[in-house]
Amino acid sequence: MRYEIRVEGHLSEPLIGVFPELEHVTLSGQTLLFGHVVDEAHFYGLLARCQSLGLRVLEMRQVPE
């Protein structure tokens, strides 16, 4: 499954490095992380990383392969 995670703000390189399995694009005041999510445990792990870093998730959605 492919997912997009839209977070508030521009993430620094060290923060981007916390998500090595995802690619990213910086948009107007937001960062879009995207890539393949292996399973449900991986999905919740990504959310837990966002939460532990204090990132505000604006949107998380599954996208077509």
PDB file of N, CA, C and O in Angstrom:
ATOM      1  N   MET A   1       0.843  -1.178   0.000  1.00  0.00           N
ATOM      2  CA  MET A   1       0.000   0.000   0.000  1.00  0.00           C
ATOM      3  C   MET A   1       0.889   1.242   0.000  1.00  0.00           C
ATOM      4  O   MET A   1       1.921   1.279   0.671  1.00  0.00           O
ATOM      5  N   ARG A   2       0.489   2.231  -0.738  1.00  0.00           N
ATOM      6  CA  ARG A   2       1.203   3.504  -0.732  1.00  0.00           C
ATOM      7  C   ARG A   2       0.387   4.498   0.096  1.00  0.00           C
ATOM      8  O   ARG A   2      -0.841   4.535   0.026  1.00  0.00           O
ATOM      9  N   TYR A   3       1.100   5.292   0.873  1.00  0.00           N
ATOM     10  CA  TYR A   3       0.455   6.294   1.715  1.00  0.00           C
ATOM     11  C   TYR A   3       1.119   7.637   1.549  1.00  0.00           C
ATOM     12  O   TYR A   3       2.299   7.728   1.211  1.00  0.00           O
ATOM     13  N   GLU A   4       0.349   8.677   1.791  1.00  0.00           N
ATOM     14  CA  GLU A   4       0.852  10.047   1.903  1.00  0.00           C
ATOM     15  C   GLU A   4       0.554  10.529   3.312  1.00  0.00           C
ATOM     16  O   GLU A   4      -0.544  10.329   3.831  1.00  0.00           O
ATOM     17  N   ILE A   5       1.537  11.161   3.920  1.00  0.00           N
ATOM     18  CA  ILE A   5       1.364  11.754   5.246  1.00  0.00           C
ATOM     19  C   ILE A   5       1.711  13.229   5.112  1.00  0.00           C
ATOM     20  O   ILE A   5       2.854  13.580   4.818  1.00  0.00           O
ATOM     21  N   ARG A   6       0.739  14.075   5.323  1.00  0.00           N
ATOM     22  CA  ARG A   6       0.949  15.530   5.231  1.00  0.00           C
ATOM     23  C   ARG A   6       1.092  16.074   6.650  1.00  0.00           C
ATOM     24  O   ARG A   6       0.195  15.914   7.478  1.00  0.00           O
ATOM     25  N   VAL A   7       2.234  16.722   6.924  1.00  0.00           N
ATOM     26  CA  VAL A   7       2.467  17.284   8.247  1.00  0.00           C
ATOM     27  C   VAL A   7       2.664  18.789   8.142  1.00  0.00           C
ATOM     28  O   VAL A   7       3.072  19.319   7.108  1.00  0.00           O
ATOM     29  N   GLU A   8       2.364  19.448   9.235  1.00  0.00           N
ATOM     30  CA  GLU A   8       2.492  20.905   9.289  1.00  0.00           C
ATOM     31  C   GLU A   8       3.963  21.288   9.368  1.00  0.00           C
ATOM     32  O   GLU A   8       4.736  20.666  10.098  1.00  0.00           O
ATOM     33  N   GLY A   9       4.343  22.308   8.619  1.00  0.00           N
ATOM     34  CA  GLY A   9       5.695  22.849   8.687  1.00  0.00           C
ATOM     35  C   GLY A   9       6.666  22.182   7.733  1.00  0.00           C
ATOM     36  O   GLY A   9       6.359  21.169   7.105  1.00  0.00           O
ATOM     37  N   HIS A  10       7.838  22.776   7.641  1.00  0.00           N
ATOM     38  CA  HIS A  10       8.918  22.232   6.819  1.00  0.00           C
ATOM     39  C   HIS A  10       9.838  21.432   7.730  1.00  0.00           C
ATOM     40  O   HIS A  10      10.393  21.977   8.684  1.00  0.00           O
ATOM     41  N   LEU A  11      10.003  20.164   7.449  1.00  0.00           N
ATOM     42  CA  LEU A  11      10.838  19.313   8.285  1.00  0.00           C
ATOM     43  C   LEU A  11      12.313  19.512   7.938  1.00  0.00           C
ATOM     44  O   LEU A  11      12.683  19.617   6.769  1.00  0.00           O
ATOM     45  N   SER A  12      13.134  19.561   8.965  1.00  0.00           N
ATOM     46  CA  SER A  12      14.579  19.676   8.774  1.00  0.00           C
ATOM     47  C   SER A  12      15.130  18.341   8.277  1.00  0.00           C
ATOM     48  O   SER A  12      14.447  17.319   8.348  1.00  0.00           O
ATOM     49  N   GLU A  13      16.346  18.352   7.781  1.00  0.00           N
ATOM     50  CA  GLU A  13      16.980  17.117   7.310  1.00  0.00           C
ATOM     51  C   GLU A  13      17.071  16.049   8.411  1.00  0.00           C
ATOM     52  O   GLU A  13      16.820  14.877   8.134  1.00  0.00           O
ATOM     53  N   PRO A  14      17.424  16.423   9.657  1.00  0.00           N
ATOM     54  CA  PRO A  14      17.424  15.388  10.703  1.00  0.00           C
ATOM     55  C   PRO A  14      16.041  14.755  10.922  1.00  0.00           C
ATOM     56  O   PRO A  14      15.942  13.552  11.164  1.00  0.00           O
ATOM     57  N   LEU A  15      14.990  15.553  10.839  1.00  0.00           N
ATOM     58  CA  LEU A  15      13.642  14.990  10.998  1.00  0.00           C
ATOM     59  C   LEU A  15      13.265  14.125   9.803  1.00  0.00           C
ATOM     60  O   LEU A  15      12.640  13.079   9.973  1.00  0.00           O
ATOM     61  N   ILE A  16      13.633  14.542   8.609  1.00  0.00           N
ATOM     62  CA  ILE A  16      13.380  13.728   7.417  1.00  0.00           C
ATOM     63  C   ILE A  16      14.088  12.385   7.567  1.00  0.00           C
ATOM     64  O   ILE A  16      13.562  11.352   7.154  1.00  0.00           O
ATOM     65  N   GLY A  17      15.283  12.403   8.160  1.00  0.00           N
ATOM     66  CA  GLY A  17      16.058  11.188   8.345  1.00  0.00           C
ATOM     67  C   GLY A  17      15.410  10.160   9.248  1.00  0.00           C
ATOM     68  O   GLY A  17      15.791   8.990   9.228  1.00  0.00           O
ATOM     69  N   VAL A  18      14.439  10.579  10.038  1.00  0.00           N
ATOM     70  CA  VAL A  18      13.718   9.651  10.919  1.00  0.00           C
ATOM     71  C   VAL A  18      12.768   8.761  10.112  1.00  0.00           C
ATOM     72  O   VAL A  18      12.282   7.748  10.615  1.00  0.00           O
ATOM     73  N   PHE A  19      12.507   9.144   8.862  1.00  0.00           N
ATOM     74  CA  PHE A  19      11.607   8.400   7.979  1.00  0.00           C
ATOM     75  C   PHE A  19      12.372   7.937   6.729  1.00  0.00           C
ATOM     76  O   PHE A  19      12.035   8.345   5.618  1.00  0.00           O
ATOM     77  N   PRO A  20      13.397   7.088   6.902  1.00  0.00           N
ATOM     78  CA  PRO A  20      14.243   6.717   5.760  1.00  0.00           C
ATOM     79  C   PRO A  20      13.512   5.960   4.657  1.00  0.00           C
ATOM     80  O   PRO A  20      13.951   5.960   3.507  1.00  0.00           O
ATOM     81  N   GLU A  21      12.403   5.319   5.002  1.00  0.00           N
ATOM     82  CA  GLU A  21      11.671   4.540   4.008  1.00  0.00           C
ATOM     83  C   GLU A  21      10.717   5.390   3.168  1.00  0.00           C
ATOM     84  O   GLU A  21      10.112   4.887   2.222  1.00  0.00           O
ATOM     85  N   LEU A  22      10.580   6.663   3.505  1.00  0.00           N
ATOM     86  CA  LEU A  22       9.653   7.542   2.800  1.00  0.00           C
ATOM     87  C   LEU A  22      10.401   8.633   2.034  1.00  0.00           C
ATOM     88  O   LEU A  22      11.475   9.078   2.439  1.00  0.00           O
ATOM     89  N   GLU A  23       9.811   9.044   0.934  1.00  0.00           N
ATOM     90  CA  GLU A  23      10.304  10.199   0.196  1.00  0.00           C
ATOM     91  C   GLU A  23       9.563  11.415   0.732  1.00  0.00           C
ATOM     92  O   GLU A  23       8.605  11.274   1.491  1.00  0.00           O
ATOM     93  N   HIS A  24       9.999  12.604   0.345  1.00  0.00           N
ATOM     94  CA  HIS A  24       9.322  13.801   0.844  1.00  0.00           C
ATOM     95  C   HIS A  24       9.349  14.925  -0.183  1.00  0.00           C
ATOM     96  O   HIS A  24      10.210  14.978  -1.062  1.00  0.00           O
ATOM     97  N   VAL A  25       8.376  15.820  -0.041  1.00  0.00           N
ATOM     98  CA  VAL A  25       8.275  17.039  -0.829  1.00  0.00           C
ATOM     99  C   VAL A  25       7.855  18.137   0.131  1.00  0.00           C
ATOM    100  O   VAL A  25       6.965  17.941   0.958  1.00  0.00           O
ATOM    101  N   THR A  26       8.492  19.284   0.021  1.00  0.00           N
ATOM    102  CA  THR A  26       8.109  20.433   0.840  1.00  0.00           C
ATOM    103  C   THR A  26       7.145  21.292   0.037  1.00  0.00           C
ATOM    104  O   THR A  26       7.434  21.679  -1.096  1.00  0.00           O
ATOM    105  N   LEU A  27       6.002  21.584   0.635  1.00  0.00           N
ATOM    106  CA  LEU A  27       4.974  22.407   0.009  1.00  0.00           C
ATOM    107  C   LEU A  27       4.843  23.694   0.809  1.00  0.00           C
ATOM    108  O   LEU A  27       5.627  23.933   1.728  1.00  0.00           O
ATOM    109  N   SER A  28       3.899  24.494   0.484  1.00  0.00           N
ATOM    110  CA  SER A  28       3.678  25.761   1.175  1.00  0.00           C
ATOM    111  C   SER A  28       3.310  25.520   2.639  1.00  0.00           C
ATOM    112  O   SER A  28       2.152  25.245   2.956  1.00  0.00           O
ATOM    113  N   GLY A  29       4.297  25.623   3.528  1.00  0.00           N
ATOM    114  CA  GLY A  29       4.051  25.474   4.958  1.00  0.00           C
ATOM    115  C   GLY A  29       3.802  24.052   5.416  1.00  0.00           C
ATOM    116  O   GLY A  29       3.390  23.831   6.555  1.00  0.00           O
ATOM    117  N   GLN A  30       4.048  23.079   4.541  1.00  0.00           N
ATOM    118  CA  GLN A  30       3.783  21.687   4.875  1.00  0.00           C
ATOM    119  C   GLN A  30       4.864  20.792   4.272  1.00  0.00           C
ATOM    120  O   GLN A  30       5.585  21.189   3.356  1.00  0.00           O
ATOM    121  N   THR A  31       4.957  19.584   4.806  1.00  0.00           N
ATOM    122  CA  THR A  31       5.827  18.563   4.230  1.00  0.00           C
ATOM    123  C   THR A  31       4.970  17.341   3.929  1.00  0.00           C
ATOM    124  O   THR A  31       4.181  16.897   4.763  1.00  0.00           O
ATOM    125  N   LEU A  32       5.137  16.812   2.739  1.00  0.00           N
ATOM    126  CA  LEU A  32       4.420  15.615   2.326  1.00  0.00           C
ATOM    127  C   LEU A  32       5.406  14.462   2.306  1.00  0.00           C
ATOM    128  O   LEU A  32       6.365  14.465   1.535  1.00  0.00           O
ATOM    129  N   LEU A  33       5.162  13.471   3.163  1.00  0.00           N
ATOM    130  CA  LEU A  33       5.942  12.240   3.202  1.00  0.00           C
ATOM    131  C   LEU A  33       5.137  11.188   2.454  1.00  0.00           C
ATOM    132  O   LEU A  33       3.921  11.106   2.626  1.00  0.00           O
ATOM    133  N   PHE A  34       5.794  10.384   1.627  1.00  0.00           N
ATOM    134  CA  PHE A  34       5.044   9.391   0.874  1.00  0.00           C
ATOM    135  C   PHE A  34       5.904   8.179   0.576  1.00  0.00           C
ATOM    136  O   PHE A  34       7.126   8.267   0.457  1.00  0.00           O
ATOM    137  N   GLY A  35       5.231   7.048   0.458  1.00  0.00           N
ATOM    138  CA  GLY A  35       5.936   5.821   0.143  1.00  0.00           C
ATOM    139  C   GLY A  35       5.116   4.596   0.473  1.00  0.00           C
ATOM    140  O   GLY A  35       3.942   4.677   0.833  1.00  0.00           O
ATOM    141  N   HIS A  36       5.775   3.453   0.338  1.00  0.00           N
ATOM    142  CA  HIS A  36       5.133   2.161   0.547  1.00  0.00           C
ATOM    143  C   HIS A  36       5.073   1.830   2.044  1.00  0.00           C
ATOM    144  O   HIS A  36       6.071   1.939   2.758  1.00  0.00           O
ATOM    145  N   VAL A  37       3.899   1.429   2.496  1.00  0.00           N
ATOM    146  CA  VAL A  37       3.694   0.985   3.881  1.00  0.00           C
ATOM    147  C   VAL A  37       3.435  -0.519   3.820  1.00  0.00           C
ATOM    148  O   VAL A  37       2.498  -0.971   3.163  1.00  0.00           O
ATOM    149  N   VAL A  38       4.263  -1.273   4.501  1.00  0.00           N
ATOM    150  CA  VAL A  38       4.265  -2.730   4.388  1.00  0.00           C
ATOM    151  C   VAL A  38       3.008  -3.371   4.969  1.00  0.00           C
ATOM    152  O   VAL A  38       2.390  -4.228   4.338  1.00  0.00           O
ATOM    153  N   ASP A  39       2.635  -2.948   6.179  1.00  0.00           N
ATOM    154  CA  ASP A  39       1.501  -3.564   6.857  1.00  0.00           C
ATOM    155  C   ASP A  39       0.960  -2.616   7.916  1.00  0.00           C
ATOM    156  O   ASP A  39       1.418  -1.481   8.042  1.00  0.00           O
ATOM    157  N   GLU A  40      -0.013  -3.090   8.671  1.00  0.00           N
ATOM    158  CA  GLU A  40      -0.658  -2.253   9.684  1.00  0.00           C
ATOM    159  C   GLU A  40       0.313  -1.832  10.777  1.00  0.00           C
ATOM    160  O   GLU A  40       0.239  -0.704  11.264  1.00  0.00           O
ATOM    161  N   ALA A  41       1.216  -2.714  11.168  1.00  0.00           N
ATOM    162  CA  ALA A  41       2.208  -2.381  12.199  1.00  0.00           C
ATOM    163  C   ALA A  41       3.111  -1.243  11.721  1.00  0.00           C
ATOM    164  O   ALA A  41       3.448  -0.351  12.500  1.00  0.00           O
ATOM    165  N   HIS A  42       3.499  -1.269  10.464  1.00  0.00           N
ATOM    166  CA  HIS A  42       4.325  -0.197   9.890  1.00  0.00           C
ATOM    167  C   HIS A  42       3.553   1.127   9.893  1.00  0.00           C
ATOM    168  O   HIS A  42       4.098   2.178  10.231  1.00  0.00           O
ATOM    169  N   PHE A  43       2.286   1.054   9.513  1.00  0.00           N
ATOM    170  CA  PHE A  43       1.411   2.226   9.503  1.00  0.00           C
ATOM    171  C   PHE A  43       1.361   2.888  10.886  1.00  0.00           C
ATOM    172  O   PHE A  43       1.556   4.097  11.019  1.00  0.00           O
ATOM    173  N   TYR A  44       1.097   2.072  11.905  1.00  0.00           N
ATOM    174  CA  TYR A  44       1.013   2.627  13.266  1.00  0.00           C
ATOM    175  C   TYR A  44       2.379   3.065  13.778  1.00  0.00           C
ATOM    176  O   TYR A  44       2.469   3.987  14.589  1.00  0.00           O
ATOM    177  N   GLY A  45       3.426   2.425  13.322  1.00  0.00           N
ATOM    178  CA  GLY A  45       4.773   2.859  13.671  1.00  0.00           C
ATOM    179  C   GLY A  45       5.087   4.240  13.127  1.00  0.00           C
ATOM    180  O   GLY A  45       5.717   5.052  13.805  1.00  0.00           O
ATOM    181  N   LEU A  46       4.649   4.509  11.898  1.00  0.00           N
ATOM    182  CA  LEU A  46       4.840   5.847  11.312  1.00  0.00           C
ATOM    183  C   LEU A  46       4.091   6.901  12.122  1.00  0.00           C
ATOM    184  O   LEU A  46       4.623   7.977  12.399  1.00  0.00           O
ATOM    185  N   LEU A  47       2.857   6.585  12.497  1.00  0.00           N
ATOM    186  CA  LEU A  47       2.077   7.518  13.320  1.00  0.00           C
ATOM    187  C   LEU A  47       2.755   7.748  14.667  1.00  0.00           C
ATOM    188  O   LEU A  47       2.795   8.877  15.155  1.00  0.00           O
ATOM    189  N   ALA A  48       3.284   6.695  15.265  1.00  0.00           N
ATOM    190  CA  ALA A  48       3.964   6.823  16.559  1.00  0.00           C
ATOM    191  C   ALA A  48       5.207   7.699  16.433  1.00  0.00           C
ATOM    192  O   ALA A  48       5.492   8.496  17.327  1.00  0.00           O
ATOM    193  N   ARG A  49       5.951   7.560  15.332  1.00  0.00           N
ATOM    194  CA  ARG A  49       7.126   8.414  15.121  1.00  0.00           C
ATOM    195  C   ARG A  49       6.710   9.874  15.003  1.00  0.00           C
ATOM    196  O   ARG A  49       7.343  10.755  15.585  1.00  0.00           O
ATOM    197  N   CYS A  50       5.648  10.127  14.249  1.00  0.00           N
ATOM    198  CA  CYS A  50       5.151  11.509  14.118  1.00  0.00           C
ATOM    199  C   CYS A  50       4.787  12.069  15.482  1.00  0.00           C
ATOM    200  O   CYS A  50       5.147  13.198  15.812  1.00  0.00           O
ATOM    201  N   GLN A  51       4.076  11.281  16.271  1.00  0.00           N
ATOM    202  CA  GLN A  51       3.645  11.723  17.592  1.00  0.00           C
ATOM    203  C   GLN A  51       4.844  11.971  18.509  1.00  0.00           C
ATOM    204  O   GLN A  51       4.884  12.976  19.219  1.00  0.00           O
ATOM    205  N   SER A  52       5.812  11.066  18.498  1.00  0.00           N
ATOM    206  CA  SER A  52       6.965  11.218  19.394  1.00  0.00           C
ATOM    207  C   SER A  52       7.815  12.429  19.040  1.00  0.00           C
ATOM    208  O   SER A  52       8.510  12.976  19.897  1.00  0.00           O
ATOM    209  N   LEU A  53       7.763  12.850  17.777  1.00  0.00           N
ATOM    210  CA  LEU A  53       8.516  14.031  17.334  1.00  0.00           C
ATOM    211  C   LEU A  53       7.709  15.317  17.482  1.00  0.00           C
ATOM    212  O   LEU A  53       8.217  16.406  17.217  1.00  0.00           O
ATOM    213  N   GLY A  54       6.452  15.192  17.905  1.00  0.00           N
ATOM    214  CA  GLY A  54       5.604  16.365  18.072  1.00  0.00           C
ATOM    215  C   GLY A  54       5.116  16.947  16.755  1.00  0.00           C
ATOM    216  O   GLY A  54       4.777  18.129  16.684  1.00  0.00           O
ATOM    217  N   LEU A  55       5.079  16.123  15.711  1.00  0.00           N
ATOM    218  CA  LEU A  55       4.610  16.602  14.413  1.00  0.00           C
ATOM    219  C   LEU A  55       3.092  16.630  14.383  1.00  0.00           C
ATOM    220  O   LEU A  55       2.431  15.737  14.912  1.00  0.00           O
ATOM    221  N   ARG A  56       2.558  17.646  13.770  1.00  0.00           N
ATOM    222  CA  ARG A  56       1.099  17.742  13.620  1.00  0.00           C
ATOM    223  C   ARG A  56       0.724  17.155  12.269  1.00  0.00           C
ATOM    224  O   ARG A  56       1.005  17.745  11.226  1.00  0.00           O
ATOM    225  N   VAL A  57       0.090  15.989  12.295  1.00  0.00           N
ATOM    226  CA  VAL A  57      -0.343  15.319  11.072  1.00  0.00           C
ATOM    227  C   VAL A  57      -1.632  15.977  10.605  1.00  0.00           C
ATOM    228  O   VAL A  57      -2.628  15.984  11.328  1.00  0.00           O
ATOM    229  N   LEU A  58      -1.614  16.525   9.406  1.00  0.00           N
ATOM    230  CA  LEU A  58      -2.787  17.184   8.846  1.00  0.00           C
ATOM    231  C   LEU A  58      -3.661  16.204   8.066  1.00  0.00           C
ATOM    232  O   LEU A  58      -4.886  16.318   8.041  1.00  0.00           O
ATOM    233  N   GLU A  59      -2.996  15.238   7.433  1.00  0.00           N
ATOM    234  CA  GLU A  59      -3.732  14.269   6.630  1.00  0.00           C
ATOM    235  C   GLU A  59      -2.865  13.035   6.435  1.00  0.00           C
ATOM    236  O   GLU A  59      -1.647  13.132   6.284  1.00  0.00           O
ATOM    237  N   MET A  60      -3.499  11.897   6.440  1.00  0.00           N
ATOM    238  CA  MET A  60      -2.833  10.644   6.131  1.00  0.00           C
ATOM    239  C   MET A  60      -3.796   9.844   5.291  1.00  0.00           C
ATOM    240  O   MET A  60      -4.919   9.567   5.712  1.00  0.00           O
ATOM    241  N   ARG A  61      -3.351   9.464   4.079  1.00  0.00           N
ATOM    242  CA  ARG A  61      -4.285   8.759   3.213  1.00  0.00           C
ATOM    243  C   ARG A  61      -3.585   7.729   2.350  1.00  0.00           C
ATOM    244  O   ARG A  61      -2.411   7.865   2.004  1.00  0.00           O
ATOM    245  N   GLN A  62      -4.333   6.707   2.017  1.00  0.00           N
ATOM    246  CA  GLN A  62      -3.838   5.680   1.107  1.00  0.00           C
ATOM    247  C   GLN A  62      -4.041   6.193  -0.311  1.00  0.00           C
ATOM    248  O   GLN A  62      -5.077   6.781  -0.621  1.00  0.00           O
ATOM    249  N   VAL A  63      -3.057   5.972  -1.165  1.00  0.00           N
ATOM    250  CA  VAL A  63      -3.136   6.403  -2.562  1.00  0.00           C
ATOM    251  C   VAL A  63      -2.946   5.185  -3.464  1.00  0.00           C
ATOM    252  O   VAL A  63      -2.346   4.195  -3.045  1.00  0.00           O
ATOM    253  N   PRO A  64      -3.442   5.246  -4.677  1.00  0.00           N
ATOM    254  CA  PRO A  64      -3.297   4.103  -5.593  1.00  0.00           C
ATOM    255  C   PRO A  64      -1.839   3.777  -5.856  1.00  0.00           C
ATOM    256  O   PRO A  64      -0.984   4.663  -5.870  1.00  0.00           O
ATOM    257  N   GLU A  65      -1.565   2.506  -6.062  1.00  0.00           N
ATOM    258  CA  GLU A  65      -0.197   2.046  -6.353  1.00  0.00           C
ATOM    259  C   GLU A  65       0.258   2.572  -7.694  1.00  0.00           C
ATOM    260  O   GLU A  65       1.380   2.296  -8.118  1.00  0.00           O
TER     261      GLU A  65
END
